């Protein structure tokens, strides 16, 4: 799963996706559910790489047989059914959206080739939509896999929808990178870190990134910009330079001044 970061929200130049134990496990789970039409739920706090991991693995495992369901907070059941119809290329006519007609059309569509439906931000969906997805999965049993991705509260939300929760094969929580993983992965993530000492990598993780890929991408972009503005050679790192970059982070709890002894 090492490739240019063209799916990351920062579009960070020269960065490459890095495989971790978690992303490899996700790939194995996705392969399993794609083969048999199962269900996976991946959860964790924002910025841990869940969405990128699922999307990238699906591009590798099922490039022509996965679909992404657009979601948004407050999505109504009616709007969900319209979006679902569009996702499967079915005209969202009143007749197609009524009753179980839509499920029947999708069932016909997946008979020829198993499909994986990727549902990001799954924690924002209502219990009615969860129940509808369970009904859809039952109608297409063996031919449709569901891959849910959501925040750390997603498993609890889904477990309140028993018809769906009881059908899930795998629950995978994502956690922040450990220091050992930071030392292994981050030097390969971006050239900015290729020659930074282990002690400075750990310092950076404790000061700003906290095992979070999104924070590492933000911090990397800040440092690259600082180096460019000052005419420094690429990859230059000093704690003074890093502190300047940290002051520009939006979260005040990340930077509290040079006297912060917790670093």
N, C-alpha and C positions, 0 to 999 in steps of 0.2 A: 504494500500500500504506500510505496514511496513514489511521489510524483509532484509536479509543480502545484503550488497551492492556488488553483484557479477557482476553487469553490469556497474559499474562506472569505468572510466578509471584508477583510482588510486588503485582499489581493496583494499580499506582501511579496514584493519582488525578491527572487532568489531563494525563497523558502521552499522546502519540500515536506510533504506529509511523511510522518514517521509511524511505522507500525509499533504497536505496544501489545502487551499481553491482553489488554482489554479489547483492542480492535481486532486482534486475531481470534479471540473468543467470539466476538460479534460475527466475524466472517464465518466461523464454524456453525453458529446458530442459524445464520441466514441461509447457509447451504442446506441445513437440515429442514428448515421450514419451507424452503423453495422446492425441495424434493418431494415433500409429502403434503404440502398445503397446511402448514402449522402456523402458530402465532408466537411472536416475540415481543417483549416489552423491554426497552432500554431506557434507563432513567438516571438522573443525576443533575447537579447544579449546572447553571449556564457556563459555557466556555470549556467544558471538559472534552469536547470533540465527538460527542454522540452523533450529531446529525451528519457531520463530515464522514465519520466512520461508517455509518449505515449507508449513506449515499455512495461513497466510494466503493465499498464492498459490493453493493448491488450493481454498480456499473461494471465491476469485474465479473461477478457471478451470473448476473441475469441482465445483460445490457439491453436486450430487446424485449424482455418480459417482466419489467417492473414499471409501476406507475406511481407517481407521487400525488397524494390527495391534498390540495391546498386547504389550509385551515386558518381560522382566525378566532380570537376571543368573541364569545357571544354568537357564534354561528348557530342559526336556527335549524330545526330539523328539515324544514322545507328547503332552505338554502343549501344545506348539506346534500340533500338528494339531488339538487340541480348540479352542484359541483361534482358529485360522484358520477352522475350521468355524463357530464362533459369529460371527466377524467378517463372514462372508458369509451369515449367516442360515440355515445348514444344521444340522439337528439332529446333535449330535456322538455319534451312536450307534456301537457297535462296527463295524457294517457300513459306515457312512459313512467311518470313520477307517481302515479296513483297505485295504492295497494302494494302488491308484491310484483307488479309488472317490471319495475326497474331491476329487481333482483333476478327475475327470469331472463331479462336481456343480458345481464352480466354473466349469468350462469352459462348462457349460450356462447358468449364471447370467450370465456376461459376454457371451454371444453377442448378446443383444438390445441391450446398451449397454456400450461400453468402460468399464473401471474402472481406477482408479489405486489401488494398495495402498501406503499410507504406512507405512514401517517405521522408527520412531525407535529410538535406542540400538542401532543395528545391530551395533556392535562387540561386544556382549555375546552374540551368537548363536553357536552351535556350527557347525562345518563340516557336520555332518549336516543342520542346518536350512538352511544356505546351499544345500546340494545339493538339498534338497527344494523350496526356492523356485525354483531353476533348472528343476527338473522341472515345477513348476506353471506357470512362465512359458512353457516349451516347449509344454505342453498347451494353453495359452490364447493362443498366439502371435498377435499382432495385435490382441488384445482386452483384454489385461491389461498395464498399465504398473506398474513397481515404482520407488518413490522411497525410497532408503535415506538415513538421516541418522545419523551417528555421530561419535565423537571423532577426534582427529588420527591415531589408529592404525587407524581403520576401513579405509582403503584397503589397508593391508598385510594386515589380517585377511582381507578378502574375496579378495585376490589369492592367498592360500593355498588358496582354494576355486576352483580353475581353472574348473570347469563354470559357475560363476556369474560370475566375473570376466571371462571371455571374452565374455560377453553384454552387458556394461555399455556404454552409448552415451556417457555423460558422467560425468567425474570432476570435481567442483568443490570445491576447498579454500577454506574461509573463513579470512580473516586479520583481525587487529585493525584498527580504524580508524586511518588516518594522522592527523597533526595537521590537515592540510587538511580531511579529512572531519569531524573533530571540530568545527572551526570552522563548517563548513557545516550539519551535522546537529543537533548538540546544542542550539543555541538554539531549534530548532523542536521538539525532543523533549519539552521540558517548560518551563513558564513560569519556573521557578526560574532558568533559564539565559538567558532572553530578552535581558536587559540586562547580562549579565556581560561584562567586557572580554575581548578575545582572549587577552591575556597570562594572565588568570586561568583561562580555559578550558584553555589549554595546561598551566598549573601544575597544575590539577586532574587532567588526564589523566595527567601524569607522576607525580603524587603518589599517586593512588589508582586511577584507572580504566583506564589503559593500553590504550585503544582497545577496551575490552570493554563491550558494552551492559549486561550484568548488573551490572558494577561501577558503571556510570553510574546505573543504576536504584537500586542500594543507596545510593550516595552522595547522590543526589537526595533519596531518602526521609529520610536522616539530616539533611540540611540543612533540609528542610521542617519536620521535627519540631523541630529546634533553633529555627528562627524562630518556630514556633507557641508553644513553651514560653517564649520570651523576649518574646513580644508584638511581634516585629519585623514590618515590612511584608512581605508575600509577595515572594519573589525577592531578599531581602537576601543579599548575599554579601560576606564579608571572609575573608582568609586565616586570621585568628584563629578565626573561627567554623568554617571548614573544618577546621582542625587539631583542634578539639574533636570534630567529627564523625568525623574520621579515626581518632582514638584508640579509637573504638568499633567499628571494623572488626575482624572476627574474625581476619584474617591478620596476624600480627606483622610480616611483611615489608613490608606496605603502609605502616606507620607506624613509624618508628624514632627519632622525636624531632626537635626543631627544629634540631639541629645537622647534619642530613642535608644535605650540600652537593650531592647528586646532583639535588635539586629545582631 
